[in-house]
Amino acid sequence: MERFPGAEVTIIEADPEECFDLLISDHADVAVVVATDPLPPRSDPRFEQSALFSDRLDLLVPVGHRLAEKSAVALSEAAEESWILDRAGSPYHRLVRTACAAAGFQPGQAHQSREWETGASLVSAGLGVALIPRLARLPDGFDVVRVPLRGDPVPSRKILSGIRRGSGAQPIIASALEVLRESAETAAHQEA
């Protein structure tokens, strides 16, 4: 903010499709979203969208689970497990169902959780397994293990930036996009 005295930054947490509505209505200048359905196509003339990075998903299991000691697992190895998912229709729900479908199964939902911490608590209690992005940080105290997934491709969520077409020439938006690209590069190197 030193480069732009007097500028205010406001962060709005919203579902991906809502982020593009905020751009159109001029209530946001930059969106950072998980690429899930439904989003405007990358060819939509109203927006400029750019891939930032891929955030791999890990399988979250309770300590002592049969998969907890493995260095990596195929997602299909958890096909028979009880699953903890977000509510139907949410981006995370779609992401998990898509990853599981690509692995050849539909997850049997045992519980519903919207927050990572709640899901981790349910996993810790032995009530199911979940997928969790590498970037999702969990507080200490949960008896859970993150098991890396293997596969081709490894299940991941794709993170995009979006702006109104042509607004990238505005100095503050251009600066924000540059910071996002640098942060994405750092996150990608940490994951490698």
N, C-alpha and C positions, 0 to 999 in steps of 0.2 A: 504494500500500500504506500510505501515511501515514494514510488514513482508517480502516484496519482493522489496527491493530497486532497482530502475532502471527499474522496470516493467512498462509498459504503458497499460492503459485501454482505449479502444476505444469502443464507443457504436454505433451500426448501427441499425437504425430503418428500419424494413423490414416486409413484409407480412410473415406469418408463414411458408409457403412452401419455400420461398426464404431463410429463416433462415437455413433450412437443407442443401440447396445448398451451403450456406456460410460455413457450417461445413465441408462438403465434400471437398470443394475447399481449405480448410485450411485458409480461410479469417476470420473465427470466431472459438472460442474454446468452447463457451457456448451459447446456445440459450434459450431464454425465450419466449414461444409462447402461443397463445390461441389455444386450440385444436379445429380446424375446418377442414373440408374437403377441399382440399386434403392434408393430412400429411402422412408421412411414417407410416406404422403400428408399433405399439409398439414392435412387434416381429422382425422388420427389423434389421438384424445382423450388420449393419453399425453404429447403434446408441444405446445409452442408454438414455431412456426417463423416467422421473420421474414426477409424479403428485406433484404439489406444493400446490395448493388450488383451491377452487371454489369461484369466484367473482360473487355474486348475481347481478341480473339486477333489476333496478327500472324503473317504468314508469315515464317519464318526461312529465308533463302537464303544461299548462299556469295557472297562478294564476286565480282563479275564475272558473276554469273548473269544471264540474260536479263531477269529481273523485278526485279533489284536497283536499277535506276535509276528505277523507276516510283514516283510519289508514293503510289499506292494501287492495289490489284488486286482483282479478283473472285476468290474462292477457286477458281472453275472454271478460271481460267487456269493453275492448277497441277495439273490433273487427270491429266496424262500424266507427272508427275514420279515419281521414286522417293521413298518416304516413310519417315520415321523415326518410329515409334510406340512407345508403351509396350506392355507385355505385354497380350495379349487378356484382356478382362474387367476391366481396371483402369479407374478413373474417367476418366483422361486418354485412354485408348484409345477408350472409348465417346464421349467428348466430340468427339474428332477425327473419328471415323467418322460421328457424327450431323451435324456441321457439313459434312463432305464430301457426305454423302447429300443434305442440303438444297441443296447446290450442284450436285447431279446426277451425282455419281460416287462410286465407292468407291476409297479410296487404295490404291495398290500398295505394300505394306510391304516395304522393302528391309532395314531394320535395326530392332532393338528397343533402346530405351533407357528407363530408368526416371527418370533424373535430367536436369534441364534442361541442366546443364553437359556431360554426356555427349552428349546430343542435339546441342548446339551444336558440340561437337567434331567429331561426325560430319558435320554440315552444313558446317562450316568445311573439312573434308577433301574436300568435293564428293561425299559419298556419298548425298545426298538432301536433302529439304526437311522442314520440320516446322512445326507450329503452336505458338506460345508465347504465354502470357498476358502482357498488358502489365505486370502486377505482378511477373512473374518477372524477377529480376535476374541477369544473366550477368556473370561476371568479365571483366575486360579480356583482350585477347589472342586472341580468336576472330575470324577473318576472315569474319564473317557480317553480314548486313543484315536488320533487321526491316522488313518491308514491310507497312504498314497494309492491312487488308482493307476493302473496301467491299461494300455489299450491303444488302438490306432483308429481314431485319435483318442487321446486321453480326454475324458469328459471335463469340460471347462465352460466358464461363462465368458462371453465376449463383451468387453467394455468399450463403449463408443462415446465420442463427444458429438454434440450437435449444436449448431447455431443457425440463426436465420440467414438465408443466402445473402451474401454481400456484406454482412456485418463484421466479418473477420478483419476488415481494414481499419476498424475503429481501434485505436491504440490499447485501450483497456481490455477489450475482448481478445485482441491479438496476444497481449501479454498473458492473459488467463490461459489461452490455448497453449502457449509455450510452456507455462508452468505445468499444465496437465501432461503435455508430451514428456517433459523431463521427469515428472513423477511416475508416469507409466513406464518409462525406460528403467528407472530405479527399481520399481516393483518387479518388472520382468527379469532383471538381473538377480534380484533376491530369490526369485522362484527357481531360477535355473540351477 
